[in-house]
Amino acid sequence: MTHPENIAFIGGGNMARSLIGGLIARGARAESMRVAEPVEVLRESLVNDFGVQVFATAMEAAAGATLWVLAVKPQVMRTVCEGLADIARSDRPLLISIAAGITASQMQRWLGGENAIVRAMPNTPALLGAGVTGLFATAQVDAAGRERTEALLSSAGTTVWIDEEEKMDAVTAVSGSGPAYVFLLAEAMEQAAIAEGLGAEAARALVLQTVLGAARMLTESDESPSELRQRVTSPNGTTQAAIETFQDGGFEKLVGKAIHAAARRGQTLSAAND
């Protein structure tokens, strides 16, 4: 797999680290990566762990890079983009943003031009190379730009292209926030297991392996989630008793409301940071 020759990571946090580690594991050259990170101890860690070039400012890291990964918090994205506007107009890099709720049109306005921008929404399993990233590209991103984007983001897991930017809020609500939903379920299952008399260590082991095994069945089987659920639910059995209790409590509607609430919050993030 090919990789862009010069990549600037604007921000050196966990997601940037996971992408850097994934790229290096796939054969990318550490010296081709430039990372802007204002915190000195984090810069030192990046050098020690990966051997990449580090800089205190975004301008230094972006100079000469053909691809920029904007890995900063949404609250500071406007300031970062406006600070990079001149070099963005002159160098015309491909920009990949992983900031939730910040639209491509906002970034283009802050950068002062019609830049080639890909909005990306990865999730935290990307830290293990097991994530999924939703991607939206502006009209300025050509086929080569999409290939370069996939070469970078596939180091964190699966990639899924979204045709309409408005649907990125749904991506955020489903997969970006989704790991927390699974963690909440696991947390509740552990607490319930302990309440039923199991020791904490046994409860944790049983829950974690159950979640892992179920996830593998979902990803490695051709069957739908509904089919897998029905196959393990014997009539009048223990599983049916639990499933009926979930459904009597409005489980499916509650999940729908939760995901809708997350999508709405993504929309408000954009307005709050404009």
RAHUNOR-V387285 format. One record per helix or strand. SS is the DSSP state (A for helix, B for strand). FROM is the first residue (numbers start at 0). TO is the last residue. If there is no record, write none. Layout:
BEGIN
SS;FROM;TO + SS;FROM;TO
END
This chain:
BEGIN
B;6;9 + A;13;24 + A;29;31 + B;32;35 + A;39;49 + B;52;54 + A;57;61 + B;66;69 + A;73;90 + B;93;96 + A;103;110 + B;115;120 + A;123;127 + B;130;136 + A;142;155 + B;156;160 + A;164;175 + A;177;194 + A;199;219 + A;224;231 + A;237;247 + A;250;271
END
